[in-house]
C-alpha cells in the first residue's frame, strides 16, 4: 500500500502588494513615515488541498500567475504558508529556479559541494559522486569557471545533475527543461524515468503539455491560486487544453 509523502492541507499564501505606485526610495520613505503607504492583499494560493503518494509523478499545470511556483516553494519549505500546512516525508531535492542555491562567485565544482550540503549530504558522499555529476552535466572544463559566467542553460544542467545524482525521495522541478538544448532535455527526461523504479516522487511544473504527459502519471490544475482539477494526467491535461482555447 502506497504511503502519503506530501500532504497539502488547505494551504493559502497571502502577499501584501502596494496599492499605489511609488517612484523612488525617497518618496517611499516619506510616505512610510507618514503612514501613507497603502497595501492590498493578494492571495497567490487559496485553500489548496491534496495529497501525493510515494512514487507519484505529479504535473502541476496552470496559466502564468496561477500559483504553480508558489506552491512548489511552500512544499519545498522555501516559503511559509499564510494558512494551512504542508507535511512531507523524505529528503527533498528542489530545483525551483535556475541557479537557486548557487553562489555565483564560486566555481561549478565548488557549487557542487555547496548545493550538496544544502540538500543535506556529506562532503564525502558528494566527493564519491563528483565525477558522475560533472560527466552528466557535460560542462567539461567549465566546471572550474565561476557560475556567474554560466549561461542559464549551464546553470540548469549543473543544478539538475546535482539534484538527481543524490537520489532524493522527492524531486521538485520548476521549468527546468525550458532552457538548454534538446539533446540534454531528452537525456534529463531519461534520467528522471530511471529514478521511477526507486520510488522517487516527482513534482513537475512545465508549460509543455507533452513533457507533462511523458513524465507524469497524475496532475493538478491551478487557476488564480485555487485547485480546480486533479487526477489522471491525461484527464487534467485535457481540461487545461480546453482552457487554452
C-alpha positions in Angstrom: 0.0 0.0 0.0 1.4 3.4 -1.0 2.1 5.9 1.7 1.3 9.6 1.6 4.6 11.5 1.3 3.2 15.0 0.7 0.1 16.4 2.3 -1.0 19.9 1.4 -3.7 20.8 3.9 -5.9 23.8 2.9 -2.9 26.0 2.1 -3.1 29.7 1.4 -0.4 32.2 0.7 -1.1 35.9 1.0 1.2 38.7 -0.2 1.0 42.4 0.6 1.1 44.5 -2.6 1.5 48.2 -2.8 -1.8 49.8 -3.8 -0.2 52.8 -5.4 2.9 53.4 -7.4 6.0 54.9 -5.6 8.5 56.3 -8.0 11.7 56.3 -5.8 13.1 55.3 -2.4 12.9 58.8 -1.0 9.1 59.0 -1.8 8.6 55.6 -0.3 10.4 56.5 3.0 8.4 59.8 3.3 5.1 58.0 2.8 6.2 55.2 5.1 7.0 57.6 7.9 3.7 59.5 7.4 1.8 56.1 7.1 0.5 56.9 3.7 1.7 53.7 2.1 -1.4 51.6 1.4 -1.3 47.9 0.7 -3.8 45.5 -0.8 -3.9 41.7 -0.2 -3.2 39.2 -2.9 -3.7 35.5 -2.4 -1.3 33.6 -4.6 -2.8 30.4 -3.2 -6.1 29.8 -1.5 -7.5 26.7 0.2 -5.3 24.3 -1.8 -5.8 20.8 -0.5 -4.4 17.5 -1.9 -2.2 14.5 -1.0 0.6 12.8 -3.0 1.5 9.1 -2.7 5.1 7.8 -2.8 6.1 7.2 -6.4 3.5 9.5 -7.9 4.7 11.9 -10.6 2.6 15.0 -10.4 2.3 17.5 -13.2 1.3 21.0 -11.9 -0.5 22.9 -14.6 -1.9 26.4 -14.9 -1.5 29.7 -16.7 1.1 32.3 -15.7 0.2 33.6 -12.2 -1.9 30.6 -11.3 0.4 29.9 -8.3 2.4 26.9 -9.5 5.8 28.1 -8.4 4.5 29.5 -5.1 3.0 26.0 -4.4 6.4 24.3 -5.1 8.2 26.8 -2.8 5.8 26.1 0.1 6.2 22.3 -0.4 10.0 22.7 -0.5 9.9 24.8 2.7 11.3 27.9 1.0 8.1 29.8 1.6 5.8 29.7 4.6 2.1 29.3 4.1 -0.1 32.1 5.5 -2.7 29.5 6.4 -2.9 25.7 6.3 0.1 23.4 6.5 2.3 21.1 4.4 3.7 17.8 5.7 6.4 15.9 3.8 8.2 12.7 4.4 11.7 12.0 3.0 14.6 14.0 1.5 13.5 16.8 -0.9 15.7 18.0 -3.8 14.2 21.2 -5.2 15.1 22.7 -8.5 12.9 25.8 -8.2 14.8 28.4 -10.2 17.9 28.5 -12.4 20.9 28.8 -10.2 18.9 28.7 -6.9 21.2 27.6 -4.1 24.3 28.5 -6.1 26.9 31.1 -5.1 27.7 32.9 -8.3 31.2 33.8 -7.2 32.2 30.2 -6.7 33.1 27.7 -9.5 30.8 25.0 -10.7 33.0 22.5 -8.8 32.7 24.4 -5.5 28.9 24.8 -6.0 28.6 21.0 -6.3 29.7 20.7 -2.7 27.8 23.8 -1.6 24.5 22.7 -3.1 25.0 19.1 -2.0 25.4 20.4 1.6 22.2 22.4 1.2 20.5 19.2 0.3 21.9 17.5 3.4 24.6 15.4 2.0 28.1 14.9 3.5 31.3 16.1 1.7 32.4 12.5 1.5 29.2 11.5 -0.3 29.5 14.3 -2.8 33.1 13.6 -3.4 32.2 10.0 -4.3 29.7 11.2 -6.8 31.6 14.3 -8.0 32.9 12.9 -11.3 29.5 11.4 -12.1 27.8 14.8 -11.6 30.4 16.6 -13.8 30.1 14.0 -16.5 26.3 14.2 -16.6 26.3 18.0 -16.7 28.5 18.0 -19.8 30.2 21.2 -18.5 33.7 19.9 -19.1 36.4 22.4 -18.2 33.7 25.0 -17.4 33.2 23.2 -14.1 36.2 25.2 -12.9 34.7 28.6 -14.0 32.7 30.8 -11.7 29.0 30.2 -12.1 28.4 34.0 -12.7 29.8 33.3 -16.2 27.4 30.4 -16.9 24.5 30.7 -19.3 21.0 29.9 -17.9 21.3 26.5 -19.7 24.6 25.7 -18.0 23.2 26.6 -14.5 20.2 24.4 -15.2 22.3 21.4 -16.3 24.5 21.7 -13.2 21.6 22.0 -10.8 19.8 19.1 -12.4 22.9 16.9 -12.3 23.4 17.5 -8.6 19.7 17.2 -7.6 19.2 13.9 -9.4 22.5 12.2 -8.6 22.0 12.5 -4.9 18.9 10.2 -5.1 16.2 12.2 -3.3 12.9 10.8 -2.1 11.1 13.8 -3.6 12.3 15.7 -6.7 10.8 19.1 -7.4 11.3 20.5 -10.9 10.1 24.0 -11.9 10.5 24.6 -15.6 14.0 23.1 -15.6 13.6 21.9 -19.2 12.6 25.3 -20.5 16.3 26.1 -21.3 19.1 24.2 -22.8 19.4 22.0 -25.9 17.0 19.3 -27.0 19.7 16.6 -26.5 20.1 17.4 -22.8 16.4 17.7 -22.3 15.9 14.2 -23.7 18.8 12.9 -21.5 17.3 14.6 -18.4 13.8 13.0 -19.1 15.5 9.6 -19.4 17.3 10.2 -16.1 14.1 11.0 -14.3 12.4 8.0 -15.7 15.2 5.8 -14.5 14.5 7.0 -10.9 10.9 5.9 -11.0 11.8 2.3 -10.2 13.4 3.5 -6.9 10.0 5.1 -5.9 11.0 8.7 -6.3 8.1 11.2 -6.1 8.2 14.0 -8.7 6.5 17.3 -8.8 6.9 18.8 -12.2 5.9 22.3 -13.4 6.1 22.8 -17.2 4.1 24.7 -19.9 5.0 21.8 -22.2 2.0 19.5 -22.0 3.7 16.7 -24.0 6.5 16.7 -21.4 4.0 16.5 -18.6 2.2 13.6 -20.2 5.6 11.9 -20.9 6.9 12.2 -17.3 3.8 12.3 -15.0 1.0 9.8 -14.2 -1.2 12.4 -12.4 -1.7 16.1 -12.5 -3.3 19.1 -10.7 -4.6 22.3 -12.3 -4.4 25.6 -10.6 -6.3 28.7 -11.6 -5.8 32.1 -9.9 -4.4 30.3 -6.8 -7.1 27.7 -6.5 -7.1 24.0 -7.2 -9.7 23.4 -9.9 -8.9 19.8 -11.1 -6.8 16.8 -10.1 -6.5 13.2 -11.1 -5.1 11.2 -14.1 -2.6 13.2 -16.1 -4.5 12.8 -19.4 -7.8 13.9 -18.0 -6.3 17.0 -16.3 -4.3 17.9 -19.4 -7.5 17.8 -21.5 -9.2 20.2 -19.1 -6.2 22.5 -19.2 -6.0 22.4 -23.0 -9.7 23.4 -23.2 -8.9 26.4 -21.1 -6.2 27.4 -23.5 -8.6 27.6 -26.5 
